[in-house]
């Protein structure tokens, strides 16, 4: 679902960037694209957890999807905002755009993989293993063609709408991003 996340987040970034540009005079929405894959940081961390389990002998309930919840969204958004503010990016811009990109990823996964009950962990049920899902990658085993087609069509639609409203100048926010 990597390609689908990229395209759905691009569509959200284009719309949010247009609104942000009108309200604040700047467009930090490229951060939404960068945040698209943050919930999947648990994949490489999963390997480290297995090594720690092997060394310590203590089992840790950590599986892929452990970061797909609202507390992780809040913690990672605040962390990214704090680090980004040290590099001159406004705290609010980085935090909000990270939360939007992270949240878009979680919504896509919740729809495709039936993960809605896990979004409120630790207040709700914990993930204990694979969940049933209808998503099956059929496009070179990296994307589901129908989901990707919807995502690409959505990107084209919002890009066309923004171009009709603002002209072609908005594209520079993605080719040469500035955060001030």
C-alpha positions in Angstrom: 0.0 0.0 0.0 3.1 2.2 -0.2 2.1 3.8 -3.6 -1.5 4.4 -2.5 -0.3 6.2 0.7 1.9 8.4 -1.4 -0.9 9.4 -3.8 -3.6 9.8 -1.2 -1.3 11.9 0.9 -0.3 14.0 -2.2 -4.0 14.7 -2.8 -4.5 15.8 0.8 -1.3 17.8 0.7 -2.4 19.7 -2.4 -5.8 20.6 -0.8 -4.2 21.5 2.6 -1.5 23.5 1.0 -4.0 25.6 -0.9 -5.9 26.3 2.4 -2.7 27.0 4.3 -1.4 29.3 1.6 -4.6 31.3 1.7 -4.8 31.5 5.5 -1.1 31.8 6.5 0.7 32.9 3.4 2.9 29.9 3.3 2.6 26.3 2.1 4.5 23.7 4.3 2.3 20.9 3.0 5.3 19.0 1.7 5.7 17.8 5.3 2.4 15.9 4.7 4.1 13.8 2.1 7.1 13.2 4.3 4.8 12.1 7.1 3.0 9.6 4.9 5.2 6.7 5.9 5.9 7.5 9.6 3.2 5.0 10.9 5.2 2.2 9.1 8.4 3.0 11.2 7.3 0.0 13.2 8.4 -2.3 10.4 12.2 -1.8 10.9 11.7 -1.4 14.7 10.0 -4.8 14.6 13.3 -6.4 13.8 15.0 -4.6 16.7 12.2 -5.8 19.1 12.8 -9.4 17.9 16.5 -9.1 18.7 15.7 -7.7 22.1 13.2 -10.5 22.7 15.8 -13.1 21.7 18.5 -11.5 24.0 16.2 -10.9 27.0 13.8 -13.8 26.7 10.9 -11.4 27.4 8.1 -11.3 24.8 7.0 -7.8 23.7 3.6 -7.4 22.1 4.9 -5.4 19.2 3.7 -6.1 15.6 3.4 -4.2 12.4 0.6 -1.7 13.0 1.7 -0.9 16.6 2.1 2.8 15.6 -1.2 3.0 13.8 -3.1 4.6 16.7 -3.9 8.1 17.9 -1.4 8.3 20.8 1.4 7.5 18.4 0.1 10.1 16.0 0.2 12.7 18.8 3.6 11.7 20.1 5.3 11.5 16.7 3.7 14.8 15.5 5.0 16.6 18.6 8.4 15.0 18.2 8.7 16.0 14.6 7.5 19.5 15.3 10.0 19.9 18.1 12.9 18.6 15.9 11.7 20.7 12.9 11.5 23.8 14.9 15.2 23.5 15.7 15.8 23.7 11.9 13.7 26.8 11.4 10.4 25.3 10.5 7.6 26.6 12.6 6.5 24.3 15.3 2.8 24.6 14.5 3.3 24.1 10.7 5.4 20.9 11.3 3.1 19.5 13.9 -0.1 20.1 12.1 1.2 18.8 8.7 2.8 15.8 10.3 -0.5 14.9 12.0 -2.4 15.4 8.8 0.0 13.1 6.8 0.1 10.5 9.6 -3.7 10.6 10.0 -4.2 10.2 6.3 -2.1 7.1 6.4 -4.1 5.7 9.3 -7.4 6.4 7.6 -6.3 4.6 4.4 -5.2 1.6 6.4 -8.3 1.6 8.6 -10.4 1.5 5.4 -8.3 -1.1 3.6 -7.3 -3.3 6.5 -10.2 -3.0 8.9 -8.0 -1.4 11.6 -10.6 0.9 13.1 -10.8 -0.8 16.5 -7.0 -0.3 17.0 -6.9 3.4 16.5 -7.6 4.2 20.1 -5.1 1.8 21.7 -4.3 1.8 24.6 -7.8 2.8 25.4 -9.3 0.2 23.1 -8.2 -3.3 22.2 -4.5 -4.0 21.4 -3.4 -5.5 18.1 -2.7 -9.2 18.6 -1.9 -10.4 15.1 -3.0 -10.1 11.5 -6.4 -8.6 10.8 -8.7 -9.7 8.0 -8.6 -7.4 5.0 -9.9 -7.1 1.5 -6.7 -5.4 0.1 -4.6 -7.5 -2.1 -1.7 -6.1 -4.2 -2.2 -7.1 -7.8 0.0 -4.5 -9.5 3.5 -6.0 -9.5 2.7 -7.0 -5.8 3.2 -3.4 -4.7 -0.2 -1.9 -5.1 -3.8 -2.8 -5.7 -4.7 -1.4 -9.2 -8.2 -0.2 -8.3 -7.1 1.6 -5.1 -4.1 3.2 -6.9 -6.4 4.3 -9.8 -8.7 6.0 -7.4 -5.7 7.7 -5.6 -4.2 8.9 -8.9 -7.6 10.2 -10.1 -8.0 12.1 -6.9 -4.5 13.7 -7.2 -5.3 14.7 -10.8 -8.7 16.2 -9.7 -7.3 18.2 -6.8 -4.3 19.3 -8.8 -6.5 20.5 -11.6 -8.8 22.3 -9.1 -5.9 24.1 -7.5 -4.4 25.0 -10.8 -7.7 26.5 -11.9 -8.0 28.5 -8.6 -4.4 29.6 -8.1 -2.6 29.1 -11.4 0.5 27.0 -12.0 2.7 28.7 -9.4 1.6 26.4 -6.6 3.7 23.6 -8.0 6.9 25.3 -6.9 5.9 24.6 -3.2 6.6 20.9 -4.0 9.7 21.3 -6.2 11.4 24.0 -4.1 9.8 23.9 -0.6 10.3 26.8 1.7 9.0 26.7 5.3 9.2 30.3 6.4 
